[in-house]
Amino acid sequence: MCTVSPPIMAEVAIYPLREPEVGPFLLEFVERLRRPGLRVEPGPMSTLVVGEAHEVFAALEEAFAWAGEERQVVLRMTMTGGASAPVP
């Protein structure tokens, strides 16, 4: 078992379905990704999350759970890991 979590970079886009106003939802989703040890960079169409794998996955799991509590959502994610992933 690996005791050190490798660095990864995840590009995440989330789409709330049947929401008349998505701006406040997207801002809150990005804020829920932020935590010590992660670099979170919002962009116009997606958000970049960089850090140790277990921290990135934990942040995404919690933010996605919140997002789906009261609405239907679609999340698209592309990940880069290993030696090519930047360190936060």
KOLZA-627894 format. One record per residue (C-alpha): residue number from 1; x, y, z. Coordinates in Angstrom, 1 decimal, decimal comma, padded with zeros to 4 digits. Layout:
BEGIN
<site seq="NUM" X="X" Y="Y" Z="Z"/>
...
//
This chain:
BEGIN
<site seq="1" X="000,0" Y="000,0" Z="000,0"/>
<site seq="2" X="001,3" Y="003,4" Z="-000,9"/>
<site seq="3" X="001,6" Y="005,8" Z="002,0"/>
<site seq="4" X="002,3" Y="008,9" Z="-000,1"/>
<site seq="5" X="-000,5" Y="010,1" Z="-002,3"/>
<site seq="6" X="000,8" Y="011,0" Z="-005,8"/>
<site seq="7" X="000,1" Y="014,4" Z="-007,2"/>
<site seq="8" X="-002,7" Y="014,7" Z="-009,7"/>
<site seq="9" X="-004,4" Y="017,4" Z="-011,7"/>
<site seq="10" X="-008,2" Y="017,2" Z="-012,3"/>
<site seq="11" X="-010,1" Y="019,4" Z="-014,7"/>
<site seq="12" X="-013,7" Y="019,4" Z="-013,6"/>
<site seq="13" X="-016,8" Y="020,8" Z="-015,2"/>
<site seq="14" X="-020,2" Y="020,4" Z="-013,5"/>
<site seq="15" X="-023,6" Y="021,0" Z="-015,1"/>
<site seq="16" X="-026,7" Y="021,5" Z="-012,9"/>
<site seq="17" X="-029,7" Y="020,3" Z="-014,9"/>
<site seq="18" X="-033,0" Y="022,3" Z="-015,1"/>
<site seq="19" X="-031,5" Y="025,2" Z="-013,0"/>
<site seq="20" X="-032,7" Y="028,6" Z="-014,2"/>
<site seq="21" X="-029,7" Y="030,4" Z="-012,6"/>
<site seq="22" X="-026,4" Y="028,5" Z="-012,5"/>
<site seq="23" X="-023,9" Y="031,2" Z="-011,4"/>
<site seq="24" X="-024,5" Y="031,0" Z="-007,6"/>
<site seq="25" X="-024,4" Y="027,2" Z="-007,8"/>
<site seq="26" X="-021,1" Y="027,1" Z="-009,7"/>
<site seq="27" X="-019,5" Y="029,6" Z="-007,3"/>
<site seq="28" X="-020,5" Y="027,5" Z="-004,3"/>
<site seq="29" X="-019,3" Y="024,3" Z="-005,9"/>
<site seq="30" X="-015,8" Y="025,8" Z="-006,5"/>
<site seq="31" X="-015,7" Y="027,1" Z="-002,9"/>
<site seq="32" X="-016,5" Y="023,6" Z="-001,6"/>
<site seq="33" X="-013,4" Y="022,3" Z="-003,5"/>
<site seq="34" X="-011,1" Y="024,7" Z="-001,7"/>
<site seq="35" X="-009,0" Y="023,3" Z="001,2"/>
<site seq="36" X="-005,5" Y="023,5" Z="002,4"/>
<site seq="37" X="-003,0" Y="021,6" Z="000,2"/>
<site seq="38" X="-005,1" Y="022,0" Z="-003,0"/>
<site seq="39" X="-004,7" Y="024,6" Z="-005,8"/>
<site seq="40" X="-008,1" Y="025,4" Z="-007,2"/>
<site seq="41" X="-008,2" Y="027,5" Z="-010,4"/>
<site seq="42" X="-011,7" Y="028,4" Z="-011,8"/>
<site seq="43" X="-011,9" Y="029,0" Z="-015,5"/>
<site seq="44" X="-014,6" Y="030,0" Z="-017,9"/>
<site seq="45" X="-015,7" Y="026,5" Z="-018,7"/>
<site seq="46" X="-014,1" Y="024,2" Z="-016,0"/>
<site seq="47" X="-012,1" Y="024,3" Z="-012,8"/>
<site seq="48" X="-008,6" Y="022,9" Z="-012,3"/>
<site seq="49" X="-007,9" Y="021,1" Z="-009,0"/>
<site seq="50" X="-004,3" Y="020,2" Z="-008,2"/>
<site seq="51" X="-002,9" Y="018,3" Z="-005,2"/>
<site seq="52" X="-002,3" Y="014,9" Z="-003,7"/>
<site seq="53" X="-004,7" Y="012,3" Z="-005,1"/>
<site seq="54" X="-006,5" Y="011,5" Z="-001,9"/>
<site seq="55" X="-007,1" Y="015,2" Z="-001,2"/>
<site seq="56" X="-008,4" Y="015,9" Z="-004,7"/>
<site seq="57" X="-010,7" Y="012,9" Z="-004,5"/>
<site seq="58" X="-012,0" Y="013,9" Z="-001,0"/>
<site seq="59" X="-012,7" Y="017,4" Z="-002,1"/>
<site seq="60" X="-014,5" Y="016,2" Z="-005,3"/>
<site seq="61" X="-016,5" Y="013,6" Z="-003,4"/>
<site seq="62" X="-017,8" Y="016,2" Z="-000,8"/>
<site seq="63" X="-018,5" Y="018,9" Z="-003,4"/>
<site seq="64" X="-020,3" Y="016,4" Z="-005,7"/>
<site seq="65" X="-022,4" Y="015,1" Z="-002,8"/>
<site seq="66" X="-023,5" Y="018,6" Z="-001,9"/>
<site seq="67" X="-024,2" Y="019,4" Z="-005,6"/>
<site seq="68" X="-026,6" Y="016,4" Z="-006,0"/>
<site seq="69" X="-028,5" Y="016,9" Z="-002,8"/>
<site seq="70" X="-031,3" Y="019,0" Z="-004,2"/>
<site seq="71" X="-030,7" Y="018,9" Z="-008,0"/>
<site seq="72" X="-029,6" Y="016,6" Z="-010,8"/>
<site seq="73" X="-026,1" Y="017,3" Z="-011,9"/>
<site seq="74" X="-023,6" Y="016,0" Z="-014,5"/>
<site seq="75" X="-019,9" Y="016,1" Z="-013,7"/>
<site seq="76" X="-017,2" Y="015,7" Z="-016,3"/>
<site seq="77" X="-013,6" Y="015,2" Z="-015,2"/>
<site seq="78" X="-010,3" Y="014,7" Z="-016,9"/>
<site seq="79" X="-007,3" Y="013,7" Z="-014,8"/>
<site seq="80" X="-003,5" Y="013,7" Z="-015,2"/>
<site seq="81" X="-001,4" Y="011,9" Z="-012,7"/>
<site seq="82" X="002,1" Y="010,6" Z="-012,1"/>
<site seq="83" X="005,3" Y="012,3" Z="-013,0"/>
<site seq="84" X="003,6" Y="014,8" Z="-015,4"/>
<site seq="85" X="001,2" Y="016,2" Z="-012,8"/>
<site seq="86" X="002,3" Y="019,5" Z="-011,3"/>
<site seq="87" X="002,8" Y="019,9" Z="-007,6"/>
<site seq="88" X="000,6" Y="022,6" Z="-005,9"/>
//
